[in-house]
Amino acid sequence: ELDKYIIGQEDAKKAVLDHAGLNEADVKFYKAELDRERNGLVYEVEFDAGKYEYDYEVSAENGKVLKAKKEFRD
């Protein structure tokens, strides 16, 4: 059951952009989806920016970044 306090997908994207220090013009989003984890609902957000690939998990309840990974793309 979805709680009314769950943040939207756009808020999740904003949270990861703020965390990465990027703006939307810098990135190419290719995945942002809601998923149920052990610790509740999270957005899994993946995108490319420059020569890097970013992989995030954002709490759907409060918009906090739970996991952030940045890898160099060949």
N, CA, C and O atoms as a printed pandas DataFrame, in Angstrom:
     atom_number atom_name residue_name chain_id  residue_number  x_coord  y_coord  z_coord
0              1         N          GLU        A               1    0.855   -1.190    0.000
1              2        CA          GLU        A               1    0.000    0.000    0.000
2              3         C          GLU        A               1    0.890    1.240    0.000
3              4         O          GLU        A               1    1.803    1.361    0.817
4              5         N          LEU        A               2    0.618    2.145   -0.914
5              6        CA          LEU        A               2    1.441    3.346   -1.022
6              7         C          LEU        A               2    0.981    4.393   -0.029
7              8         O          LEU        A               2   -0.204    4.709    0.069
8              9         N          ASP        A               3    1.930    4.916    0.693
9             10        CA          ASP        A               3    1.671    5.935    1.705
10            11         C          ASP        A               3    1.591    7.302    1.039
11            12         O          ASP        A               3    2.288    7.549    0.055
12            13         N          LYS        A               4    0.760    8.185    1.557
13            14        CA          LYS        A               4    0.616    9.504    0.931
14            15         C          LYS        A               4    1.867   10.361    1.082
15            16         O          LYS        A               4    1.989   11.391    0.419
16            17         N          TYR        A               5    2.797    9.954    1.943
17            18        CA          TYR        A               5    4.012   10.735    2.155
18            19         C          TYR        A               5    5.136   10.366    1.201
19            20         O          TYR        A               5    6.224   10.940    1.265
20            21         N          ILE        A               6    4.879    9.421    0.327
21            22        CA          ILE        A               6    5.913    8.994   -0.605
22            23         C          ILE        A               6    6.223   10.116   -1.593
23            24         O          ILE        A               6    5.319   10.733   -2.157
24            25         N          ILE        A               7    7.504   10.365   -1.791
25            26        CA          ILE        A               7    7.910   11.420   -2.723
26            27         C          ILE        A               7    7.724   10.932   -4.155
27            28         O          ILE        A               7    7.640    9.730   -4.405
28            29         N          GLY        A               8    7.663   11.864   -5.080
29            30        CA          GLY        A               8    7.496   11.522   -6.487
30            31         C          GLY        A               8    8.817   11.227   -7.169
31            32         O          GLY        A               8    9.890   11.495   -6.629
32            33         N          GLN        A               9    8.717   10.672   -8.362
33            34        CA          GLN        A               9    9.905   10.322   -9.129
34            35         C          GLN        A               9   10.747   11.559   -9.435
35            36         O          GLN        A               9   11.975   11.484   -9.420
36            37         N          GLU        A              10   10.106   12.695   -9.710
37            38        CA          GLU        A              10   10.855   13.922   -9.994
38            39         C          GLU        A              10   11.648   14.375   -8.774
39            40         O          GLU        A              10   12.767   14.870   -8.911
40            41         N          ASP        A              11   11.074   14.208   -7.573
41            42        CA          ASP        A              11   11.788   14.562   -6.342
42            43         C          ASP        A              11   12.998   13.652   -6.143
43            44         O          ASP        A              11   14.051   14.097   -5.686
44            45         N          ALA        A              12   12.838   12.379   -6.491
45            46        CA          ALA        A              12   13.959   11.443   -6.381
46            47         C          ALA        A              12   15.077   11.856   -7.338
47            48         O          ALA        A              12   16.252   11.818   -6.974
48            49         N          LYS        A              13   14.715   12.248   -8.558
49            50        CA          LYS        A              13   15.722   12.700   -9.521
50            51         C          LYS        A              13   16.430   13.941   -9.005
51            52         O          LYS        A              13   17.651   14.055   -9.116
52            53         N          LYS        A              14   15.669   14.871   -8.441
53            54        CA          LYS        A              14   16.254   16.104   -7.904
54            55         C          LYS        A              14   17.244   15.779   -6.780
55            56         O          LYS        A              14   18.314   16.382   -6.693
56            57         N          ALA        A              15   16.880   14.828   -5.927
57            58        CA          ALA        A              15   17.755   14.442   -4.818
58            59         C          ALA        A              15   19.086   13.897   -5.333
59            60         O          ALA        A              15   20.138   14.232   -4.787
60            61         N          VAL        A              16   19.057   13.064   -6.374
61            62        CA          VAL        A              16   20.311   12.504   -6.875
62            63         C          VAL        A              16   21.138   13.557   -7.606
63            64         O          VAL        A              16   22.367   13.550   -7.526
64            65         N          LEU        A              17   20.469   14.459   -8.315
65            66        CA          LEU        A              17   21.210   15.529   -8.997
66            67         C          LEU        A              17   21.894   16.433   -7.983
67            68         O          LEU        A              17   23.053   16.806   -8.163
68            69         N          ASP        A              18   21.178   16.787   -6.914
69            70        CA          ASP        A              18   21.766   17.611   -5.857
70            71         C          ASP        A              18   22.970   16.904   -5.248
71            72         O          ASP        A              18   24.017   17.513   -5.029
72            73         N          HIS        A              19   22.808   15.606   -4.977
73            74        CA          HIS        A              19   23.873   14.819   -4.368
74            75         C          HIS        A              19   25.096   14.756   -5.281
75            76         O          HIS        A              19   26.231   14.860   -4.817
76            77         N          ALA        A              20   24.856   14.583   -6.583
77            78        CA          ALA        A              20   25.958   14.445   -7.545
78            79         C          ALA        A              20   26.541   15.802   -7.958
79            80         O          ALA        A              20   27.592   15.862   -8.597
80            81         N          GLY        A              21   25.856   16.883   -7.592
81            82        CA          GLY        A              21   26.331   18.211   -7.974
82            83         C          GLY        A              21   26.140   18.498   -9.457
83            84         O          GLY        A              21   26.938   19.208  -10.070
84            85         N          LEU        A              22   25.078   17.943  -10.026
85            86        CA          LEU        A              22   24.799   18.094  -11.452
86            87         C          LEU        A              22   23.446   18.764  -11.651
87            88         O          LEU        A              22   22.637   18.844  -10.726
88            89         N          ASN        A              23   23.211   19.244  -12.872
89            90        CA          ASN        A              23   21.859   19.682  -13.187
90            91         C          ASN        A              23   21.332   18.830  -14.334
91            92         O          ASN        A              23   22.090   18.093  -14.966
92            93         N          GLU        A              24   20.050   18.930  -14.599
93            94        CA          GLU        A              24   19.419   18.010  -15.541
94            95         C          GLU        A              24   20.036   18.068  -16.934
95            96         O          GLU        A              24   20.039   17.070  -17.654
96            97         N          ALA        A              25   20.560   19.234  -17.318
97            98        CA          ALA        A              25   21.182   19.365  -18.639
98            99         C          ALA        A              25   22.464   18.534  -18.746
99           100         O          ALA        A              25   22.886   18.195  -19.852
100          101         N          ASP        A              26   23.089   18.202  -17.610
101          102        CA          ASP        A              26   24.342   17.441  -17.605
102          103         C          ASP        A              26   24.131   15.949  -17.812
103          104         O          ASP        A              26   25.061   15.238  -18.193
104          105         N          VAL        A              27   22.920   15.472  -17.564
105          106        CA          VAL        A              27   22.740   14.029  -17.474
106          107         C          VAL        A              27   21.764   13.481  -18.498
107          108         O          VAL        A              27   20.943   14.194  -19.074
108          109         N          LYS        A              28   21.897   12.173  -18.692
109          110        CA          LYS        A              28   20.951   11.428  -19.498
110          111         C          LYS        A              28   20.366   10.368  -18.556
111          112         O          LYS        A              28   21.035    9.393  -18.214
112          113         N          PHE        A              29   19.113   10.571  -18.145
113          114        CA          PHE        A              29   18.474    9.580  -17.282
114          115         C          PHE        A              29   18.052    8.393  -18.124
115          116         O          PHE        A              29   17.487    8.557  -19.206
116          117         N          TYR        A              30   18.324    7.210  -17.631
117          118        CA          TYR        A              30   17.809    6.075  -18.368
118          119         C          TYR        A              30   17.010    5.120  -17.504
119          120         O          TYR        A              30   16.421    4.172  -18.024
120          121         N          LYS        A              31   16.973    5.344  -16.208
121          122        CA          LYS        A              31   16.114    4.490  -15.384
122          123         C          LYS        A              31   15.815    5.183  -14.074
123          124         O          LYS        A              31   16.714    5.703  -13.415
124          125         N          ALA        A              32   14.552    5.187  -13.701
125          126        CA          ALA        A              32   14.143    5.643  -12.376
126          127         C          ALA        A              32   12.875    4.874  -12.047
127          128         O          ALA        A              32   11.815    5.140  -12.614
128          129         N          GLU        A              33   12.984    3.921  -11.132
129          130        CA          GLU        A              33   11.802    3.121  -10.825
130          131         C          GLU        A              33   11.668    2.858   -9.336
131          132         O          GLU        A              33   12.649    2.802   -8.595
132          133         N          LEU        A              34   10.431    2.702   -8.933
133          134        CA          LEU        A              34   10.110    2.431   -7.539
134          135         C          LEU        A              34   10.279    0.946   -7.278
135          136         O          LEU        A              34    9.846    0.115   -8.076
136          137         N          ASP        A              35   10.915    0.611   -6.151
137          138        CA          ASP        A              35   11.167   -0.784   -5.818
138          139         C          ASP        A              35   10.990   -0.973   -4.319
139          140         O          ASP        A              35   11.267   -0.067   -3.533
140          141         N          ARG        A              36   10.528   -2.150   -3.932
141          142        CA          ARG        A              36   10.371   -2.444   -2.510
142          143         C          ARG        A              36   11.601   -3.181   -2.010
143          144         O          ARG        A              36   11.951   -4.251   -2.509
144          145         N          GLU        A              37   12.252   -2.589   -1.016
145          146        CA          GLU        A              37   13.433   -3.197   -0.399
146          147         C          GLU        A              37   13.088   -3.609    1.029
147          148         O          GLU        A              37   11.980   -3.366    1.507
148          149         N          ARG        A              38   14.047   -4.231    1.695
149          150        CA          ARG        A              38   13.832   -4.623    3.097
150          151         C          ARG        A              38   13.492   -3.421    3.969
151          152         O          ARG        A              38   12.677   -3.510    4.886
152          153         N          ASN        A              39   14.137   -2.291    3.663
153          154        CA          ASN        A              39   13.939   -1.110    4.505
154          155         C          ASN        A              39   12.856   -0.175    3.970
155          156         O          ASN        A              39   12.833    1.003    4.328
156          157         N          GLY        A              40   11.962   -0.677    3.122
157          158        CA          GLY        A              40   10.854    0.124    2.619
158          159         C          GLY        A              40   10.955    0.379    1.129
159          160         O          GLY        A              40   11.699   -0.299    0.420
160          161         N          LEU        A              41   10.208    1.351    0.664
161          162        CA          LEU        A              41   10.175    1.671   -0.754
162          163         C          LEU        A              41   11.325    2.605   -1.122
163          164         O          LEU        A              41   11.587    3.593   -0.434
164          165         N          VAL        A              42   12.003    2.275   -2.215
165          166        CA          VAL        A              42   13.105    3.109   -2.688
166          167         C          VAL        A              42   12.969    3.318   -4.188
167          168         O          VAL        A              42   12.403    2.489   -4.900
168          169         N          TYR        A              43   13.501    4.446   -4.652
169          170        CA          TYR        A              43   13.648    4.667   -6.089
170          171         C          TYR        A              43   15.050    4.240   -6.459
171          172         O          TYR        A              43   16.024    4.644   -5.823
172          173         N          GLU        A              44   15.146    3.415   -7.498
173          174        CA          GLU        A              44   16.438    3.083   -8.076
174          175         C          GLU        A              44   16.602    4.007   -9.272
175          176         O          GLU        A              44   15.813    3.960  -10.216
176          177         N          VAL        A              45   17.628    4.846   -9.229
177          178        CA          VAL        A              45   17.853    5.828  -10.288
178          179         C          VAL        A              45   19.241    5.601  -10.879
179          180         O          VAL        A              45   20.239    5.584  -10.158
180          181         N          GLU        A              46   19.291    5.428  -12.189
181          182        CA          GLU        A              46   20.564    5.254  -12.888
182          183         C          GLU        A              46   20.630    6.258  -14.023
183          184         O          GLU        A              46   19.643    6.482  -14.723
184          185         N          PHE        A              47   21.795    6.860  -14.201
185          186        CA          PHE        A              47   21.964    7.799  -15.303
186          187         C          PHE        A              47   23.422    7.932  -15.678
187          188         O          PHE        A              47   24.313    7.530  -14.930
188          189         N          ASP        A              48   23.656    8.507  -16.860
189          190        CA          ASP        A              48   24.995    8.793  -17.346
190          191         C          ASP        A              48   25.218   10.297  -17.310
191          192         O          ASP        A              48   24.303   11.078  -17.570
192          193         N          ALA        A              49   26.437   10.694  -16.986
193          194        CA          ALA        A              49   26.831   12.103  -17.058
194          195         C          ALA        A              49   28.311   12.131  -17.402
195          196         O          ALA        A              49   29.135   11.576  -16.674
196          197         N          GLY        A              50   28.642   12.767  -18.495
197          198        CA          GLY        A              50   30.035   12.801  -18.932
198          199         C          GLY        A              50   30.552   11.394  -19.148
199          200         O          GLY        A              50   29.945   10.598  -19.865
200          201         N          LYS        A              51   31.681   11.094  -18.520
201          202        CA          LYS        A              51   32.291    9.768  -18.680
202          203         C          LYS        A              51   31.919    8.822  -17.549
203          204         O          LYS        A              51   32.547    7.777  -17.375
204          205         N          TYR        A              52   30.892    9.188  -16.775
205          206        CA          TYR        A              52   30.532    8.383  -15.617
206          207         C          TYR        A              52   29.121    7.839  -15.685
207          208         O          TYR        A              52   28.240    8.398  -16.338
208          209         N          GLU        A              53   28.937    6.725  -14.987
209          210        CA          GLU        A              53   27.635    6.108  -14.823
210          211         C          GLU        A              53   27.315    6.171  -13.333
211          212         O          GLU        A              53   28.136    5.786  -12.501
212          213         N          TYR        A              54   26.131    6.652  -13.002
213          214        CA          TYR        A              54   25.720    6.811  -11.613
214          215         C          TYR        A              54   24.606    5.831  -11.289
215          216         O          TYR        A              54   23.746    5.548  -12.123
216          217         N          ASP        A              55   24.635    5.319  -10.068
217          218        CA          ASP        A              55   23.640    4.355   -9.615
218          219         C          ASP        A              55   23.236    4.763   -8.203
219          220         O          ASP        A              55   24.063    4.764   -7.291
220          221         N          TYR        A              56   21.968    5.107   -8.027
221          222        CA          TYR        A              56   21.485    5.614   -6.744
222          223         C          TYR        A              56   20.298    4.822   -6.229
223          224         O          TYR        A              56   19.539    4.224   -6.991
224          225         N          GLU        A              57   20.162    4.836   -4.902
225          226        CA          GLU        A              57   18.919    4.421   -4.254
226          227         C          GLU        A              57   18.492    5.578   -3.374
227          228         O          GLU        A              57   19.276    6.100   -2.580
228          229         N          VAL        A              58   17.227    5.974   -3.529
229          230        CA          VAL        A              58   16.669    7.106   -2.787
230          231         C          VAL        A              58   15.432    6.628   -2.048
231          232         O          VAL        A              58   14.575    5.963   -2.630
232          233         N          SER        A              59   15.334    6.964   -0.769
233          234        CA          SER        A              59   14.146    6.597    0.006
234          235         C          SER        A              59   12.919    7.268   -0.592
235          236         O          SER        A              59   12.912    8.479   -0.817
236          237         N          ALA        A              60   11.880    6.478   -0.847
237          238        CA          ALA        A              60   10.641    7.030   -1.386
238          239         C          ALA        A              60    9.820    7.672   -0.276
239          240         O          ALA        A              60    8.829    8.350   -0.548
240          241         N          GLU        A              61   10.224    7.465    0.963
241          242        CA          GLU        A              61    9.472    8.026    2.082
242          243         C          GLU        A              61    9.930    9.424    2.452
243          244         O          GLU        A              61    9.117   10.262    2.843
244          245         N          ASN        A              62   11.259    9.690    2.330
245          246        CA          ASN        A              62   11.740   11.008    2.749
246          247         C          ASN        A              62   12.703   11.659    1.762
247          248         O          ASN        A              62   13.168   12.772    2.010
248          249         N          GLY        A              63   13.012   10.995    0.653
249          250        CA          GLY        A              63   13.880   11.597   -0.355
250          251         C          GLY        A              63   15.364   11.557   -0.036
251          252         O          GLY        A              63   16.162   12.174   -0.741
252          253         N          LYS        A              64   15.749   10.840    1.015
253          254        CA          LYS        A              64   17.173   10.746    1.370
254          255         C          LYS        A              64   17.894    9.774    0.444
255          256         O          LYS        A              64   17.354    8.737    0.060
256          257         N          VAL        A              65   19.126   10.134    0.096
257          258        CA          VAL        A              65   19.965    9.238   -0.698
258          259         C          VAL        A              65   20.471    8.130    0.222
259          260         O          VAL        A              65   21.134    8.398    1.224
260          261         N          LEU        A              66   20.153    6.885   -0.127
261          262        CA          LEU        A              66   20.552    5.732    0.691
262          263         C          LEU        A              66   21.827    5.087    0.161
263          264         O          LEU        A              66   22.630    4.554    0.928
264          265         N          LYS        A              67   22.007    5.139   -1.160
265          266        CA          LYS        A              67   23.179    4.519   -1.769
266          267         C          LYS        A              67   23.565    5.336   -2.993
267          268         O          LYS        A              67   22.701    5.767   -3.757
268          269         N          ALA        A              68   24.854    5.547   -3.175
269          270        CA          ALA        A              68   25.334    6.279   -4.335
270          271         C          ALA        A              68   26.590    5.613   -4.859
271          272         O          ALA        A              68   27.522    5.343   -4.102
272          273         N          LYS        A              69   26.613    5.351   -6.151
273          274        CA          LYS        A              69   27.767    4.726   -6.773
274          275         C          LYS        A              69   28.069    5.476   -8.072
275          276         O          LYS        A              69   27.155    5.811   -8.825
276          277         N          LYS        A              70   29.333    5.735   -8.330
277          278        CA          LYS        A              70   29.772    6.437   -9.542
278          279         C          LYS        A              70   30.894    5.623  -10.146
279          280         O          LYS        A              70   31.902    5.357   -9.492
280          281         N          GLU        A              71   30.717    5.223  -11.405
281          282        CA          GLU        A              71   31.728    4.408  -12.080
282          283         C          GLU        A              71   32.132    5.039  -13.393
283          284         O          GLU        A              71   31.318    5.655  -14.081
284          285         N          PHE        A              72   33.406    4.876  -13.734
285          286        CA          PHE        A              72   33.907    5.361  -15.016
286          287         C          PHE        A              72   33.394    4.458  -16.123
287          288         O          PHE        A              72   33.461    3.234  -16.011
288          289         N          ARG        A              73   32.873    5.065  -17.206
289          290        CA          ARG        A              73   32.392    4.313  -18.363
290          291         C          ARG        A              73   33.489    4.236  -19.404
291          292         O          ARG        A              73   34.146    5.238  -19.687
292          293         N          ASP        A              74   33.693    3.082  -19.967
293          294        CA          ASP        A              74   34.693    2.938  -21.041
294          295         C          ASP        A              74   34.135    3.463  -22.347
295          296         O          ASP        A              74   34.821    3.430  -23.369
